[in-house]
């Protein structure tokens, strides 16, 4: 029986629905600004989400003939402009947190559970989301902000989770990950971390076999009941996810 001591959060699609109306839009703004004809529609961006990392998505799209050939420095510069556009979208309040995220963060923090971030998004994009969607106090409340190119390999490799655990000095067996994608699940699983999945429109059909809980969202007490897609630990009749449910997963 393991005690829950740490929760590591993914960002894009988990903390907030940032992909479709945030990152995708910002990419298209950067493309237009650079004089490129390429635009990523909703369906195309869903396909590109199988590749983790914004620069990596551009390279993948380039290799399959979607974007024109560009050198690595041009890709990096274009991605930097995209990040600026994304920060503006966040600052304008266009990308709110997902339902139940702030409630669960505050409950865990109040009980002294270590909180951290493990994401492939850039530090600048992460900072913008924390500042404008959570509040500046959360820069101190998160014990680790593991983001971007801080590790050699991105999800589905376990590197970003292993890095966060090393920084915190907390064993994997006492840690729970919150993710939304198949690559995120594989990353947490490879790091021997139990994982709860909150799906979204882009990830609903991905493979999460073996995850410790799969739900439509974290939910709130005063809202409609969440959808439970997989509940292997038999947590009972779930209306919304509480910290007690997460502790029960760890103790199973």
Secondary structure, 3 states (H helix, E strand, C coil): CCCCCEEEECCECCCECCHHHHHHHHHHHHHHHCCCCCCCCHHHHHHHCCCCCHHHHHHHHHHCCCCCCCCHHHHHHHHHHHHHHHHHHHHCCCCCECCCHHHHHHHHHHCCCEEEEECCCCHHHHHHHHHHHHCCCHHHHEEEEECHHHCCCCCCCCHHHHHHHHHHCCCHHHEEEEECCHHHHHHHHHCCCEEEEECCCCCCCCCCCCCCEEECCCCCCCCCCCCEEECCCCCCCCCCCCHHHHHHHHHC
